[in-house]
Amino acid sequence: MDQTFTRRRFLKAAGIGLAATTVACIGGGYVATLAPESAVVNLTFAKESTMSRRILVTYATRAGSTAEIAAAIARTLSDRGFAVDVKPIKAQPEIAGYDAIIVGSAIRMGHWLPEAVDFVKVNQAVLSDVPVALFTVHMLNTGDDETSRANRAAYLNTVRPLVNPVAEAYFAGAMNFARLSFLDRLIARMVGAVEEDRRDWTAIETWAEEVLVAA
Ligand SMILES: Cc1cc2nc3c(=O)[nH]c(=O)nc-3n(C[C@H](O)[C@H](O)[C@H](O)COP(=O)(O)O)c2cc1C
């Protein structure tokens, strides 16, 4: 996605897109807001030893790129000797009994997905008892300049104070029109987004190699 796209353009496009969806809904077009079946990743990397420390990697996605990043993080953690479960937040995973929890979300309209924010709020008590790391997947504000850094840090303004994370990461994501709902595709096209995959698997694995070292 062209870095000149701004959140304001996304929001403006969303407003127009929502109006279009309202019209579509009147015509029974509720399907406009549904994403095509995106990659839902539900994995377990179990270690032979029952002594292995257990980590949950749970994520919220619309088009699957965050799910694939969650899987890559889990694979690296598994190589480090952890027993790891990867579960979508939408499946409301049981979170008791883990030694650490990693929560990730895609960004839509400048915010974590609502189910991810709700997950943190609802489970705040359990999450405050274990080390928690957060990752965010987005397309804007990926630069090394101060403004980009501040803007992406703001994506966590709602959830950061609730869990006091031991680590937070920001990963460039992907835009795959075939995986977007009608509405999201409309918004993406209106802001001039292009199909691209900017995920940096080395950066993702490097983070997973270092995160939760004390867990
Ligand atoms: C409708 C729409 C709105 C988006 N809004 C933002 C945004 O405000 N800021 C941003 O950095 N990325 C935004 N993105 C980019 C997504 O965060 C990025 O494509 C991410 O990889 C999507 O994750 P997912 O495939 O797990 O759903 C938006 C994408 C779409 C389709």
The ligand as an SDF file (V2000), in Angstrom:
LIG
                    3D

 31 33  0  0  0  0  0  0  0  0999 V2000
  -10.6970   -1.8820    5.0430 C   0  0  0  0  0  0  0  0  0  0  0  0
   -9.2830   -1.8450    5.5300 C   0  0  0  0  0  0  0  0  0  0  0  0
   -8.8940   -0.8900    6.4390 C   0  0  0  0  0  0  0  0  0  0  0  0
   -7.5690   -0.8400    6.8910 C   0  0  0  0  0  0  0  0  0  0  0  0
   -7.2190    0.1370    7.7780 N   0  0  0  0  0  0  0  0  0  0  0  0
   -5.9050    0.2290    8.1350 C   0  0  0  0  0  0  0  0  0  0  0  0
   -5.4820    1.2910    8.9880 C   0  0  0  0  0  0  0  0  0  0  0  0
   -6.2540    2.1340    9.4460 O   0  0  0  0  0  0  0  0  0  0  0  0
   -4.1610    1.3580    9.3240 N   0  0  0  0  0  0  0  0  0  0  0  0
   -3.2510    0.4290    8.8520 C   0  0  0  0  0  0  0  0  0  0  0  0
   -2.0720    0.5410    9.1700 O   0  0  0  0  0  0  0  0  0  0  0  0
   -3.6360   -0.5930    8.0600 N   0  0  0  0  0  0  0  0  0  0  0  0
   -4.9350   -0.7030    7.6910 C   0  0  0  0  0  0  0  0  0  0  0  0
   -5.3330   -1.7240    6.8700 N   0  0  0  0  0  0  0  0  0  0  0  0
   -4.3450   -2.7410    6.4490 C   0  0  0  0  0  0  0  0  0  0  0  0
   -4.4790   -4.0450    7.2540 C   0  0  0  0  0  0  0  0  0  0  0  0
   -4.1800   -3.8260    8.6130 O   0  0  0  0  0  0  0  0  0  0  0  0
   -3.5180   -5.0830    6.6600 C   0  0  0  0  0  0  0  0  0  0  0  0
   -3.9330   -5.3640    5.3540 O   0  0  0  0  0  0  0  0  0  0  0  0
   -3.4270   -6.3520    7.4940 C   0  0  0  0  0  0  0  0  0  0  0  0
   -2.4160   -7.1850    6.9530 O   0  0  0  0  0  0  0  0  0  0  0  0
   -4.7470   -7.0830    7.5080 C   0  0  0  0  0  0  0  0  0  0  0  0
   -4.6490   -8.1950    8.3770 O   0  0  0  0  0  0  0  0  0  0  0  0
   -5.5400   -9.5020    8.1570 P   0  0  0  0  0  0  0  0  0  0  0  0
   -5.1510  -10.0590    6.7930 O   0  0  0  0  0  0  0  0  0  0  0  0
   -5.1440  -10.4140    9.2620 O   0  0  0  0  0  0  0  0  0  0  0  0
   -6.9660   -9.1090    8.2250 O   0  0  0  0  0  0  0  0  0  0  0  0
   -6.6480   -1.7810    6.4260 C   0  0  0  0  0  0  0  0  0  0  0  0
   -7.0520   -2.7720    5.5100 C   0  0  0  0  0  0  0  0  0  0  0  0
   -8.3520   -2.8010    5.0590 C   0  0  0  0  0  0  0  0  0  0  0  0
   -8.7670   -3.8470    4.0610 C   0  0  0  0  0  0  0  0  0  0  0  0
  1  2  1  0
  2  3  1  0
  2 30  2  0
  3  4  2  0
  4  5  1  0
  4 28  1  0
  5  6  2  0
  6  7  1  0
  6 13  1  0
  7  8  2  0
  7  9  1  0
  9 10  1  0
 10 11  2  0
 10 12  1  0
 12 13  2  0
 13 14  1  0
 14 15  1  0
 14 28  1  0
 15 16  1  0
 16 17  1  0
 16 18  1  0
 18 19  1  0
 18 20  1  0
 20 21  1  0
 20 22  1  0
 22 23  1  0
 23 24  1  0
 24 25  2  0
 24 26  1  0
 24 27  1  0
 28 29  2  0
 29 30  1  0
 30 31  1  0
M  END
$$$$
